[in-house]
Amino acid sequence: MNFKYLILVFLIFSLFFGQGCTKKSNRVDKLMMLKMAQEFDPSVKPILPKDMNSGLKCLKESGELNYGVGCMGAFQVLVGKLEMGVIEFESEEQAKEAARNIDQYYYRNWLFDDVRNEPTLEYFVKGAFKAERP
């Protein structure tokens, strides 16, 4: 009888403590990203595409991926007088891989394009998001 009780206690503890060890999502949504950006620099604003066919896209017209697997959406942002691409991914791992492939910055599930070698944009993404280059 005691053996069954010990197994039951062990299973309960395993379930309880096992939940704390599961990997949590590091995703950040668009509104939180905009809030973080504007808290760091209130002049930052998204750039609306001129029409449905312009602007940044995850897929090229040929169907080839522009930024890699997991791209969910892309848009441009104006920081001061400079534009940069901001691309959302399904996961942090996918954003990091895309950043590695094009030698740019990422923060959680977001990739920042056209930033490298632009001191103003590098300062912005590092300051607002603690973004890194993999």
N, C-alpha and C positions, 0 to 999 in steps of 0.2 A: 504494500500500500504506500509506503514512504517513497519508494522508487518512482511510482506513477506521479506522486505529488511533486517530486524534484524535477521530473521531466516537464510537467505542466508549468512550473515556475520558470524553468529554463526557457521554454517556448515563449512565455509571456515577456520575459526580459529580452529575448532575442528580437521579438517583434517591436517592442518599445524602443530599444536602443538601435535597432536596424534602421528605423525610420529616420533617425538623426544622421545617419551616414549616407543616405541617398544624395546624389548630386542634385543641387538645386539649380533651377534655370537662372541664367545670368542675363536674360533678355530685358531690354529696355524699350519701351514703346516710343512712338514719334513725339507725343506730347511731352513726355519727360525729357527727351533729348532737346526739344525746343526750349523748354523751361530752363534746363541746365545751361544751354547756350546763351539765352537772354539774361540769365543771372550773372554770367561772366561778362557779357557784352550786350547791353540793351539794344544796340543798333543792328544786331544780327537778324536777318529775315530770309525766309525761303523765297526762291525765285520761281514764279509760275511759268510753265512753258507757254510759248506763243500760240501753239495749237496742239491738237491731239497727237500729231506725228513728230513733234520736237521734244526736246528735253532728254534727260538720261533714261536709259531703259536697261532692264536686265537681259533682254534678248535682242540680238541684231535682227534685221529683216530676214536674213538667211536662216534664222532659228538658232544660230550659234550663241553661246552664253557670253555676255560682255564681261561679267565679273566672276563667274564661277557658280558652282552648285550651291543652292540654298538662297540665291538672291530673291528677295521678295518685293523690292521696289527701290527706286532711285530718284533722287531729286537734287537740285542745286540750291546752294545757300550763299548769300552775299555776306561776307565778313569784311567790313570796311569797304574798300573798292575792289576786293578780290572775290572771285567765285571759287567754290569747291564743290565736288560731288559728295553726296552723303548717301550711302547704300545700305539698306537694311537686309540682314540675313536671318535665316531661321535659327541659327545657333552661333555662339561665340567661336566655336572651332572653325566654322565655315568662314566667318568674317576674318579670323586670324589667317587662315590659309589664303584667302583672296588678297589680304594685305601683303602677305609674304610673296605671292606671285607677282604683284605689281609694285612692290617695294614702297608701300604707303603705310598709313597709320590706321589703327582700329581701336575701338572701345566696345567691349562686350560684343553684342551682335551687330555692330555697325562698322562700316569701312568708310574712311575719309580719303577721297581721291583728289589728285592735283594739289596736294599739301606739301610733299617733300620738296625741299629747296626753296620754299616760300616762307621766309622767317615769320611773317605776320600770321600766316595760317598755322605754322608749326606751333607758335606761341599760343594761339587760340585753342587748338585741339588738345594740347598738353595741359593748358590751364583750365579749360572748361570741363574736360572729360578725363584727364589723366591718360590720354591716348598714348599708345605705344606703337613702335615698329617692330614686327617680329624678327 
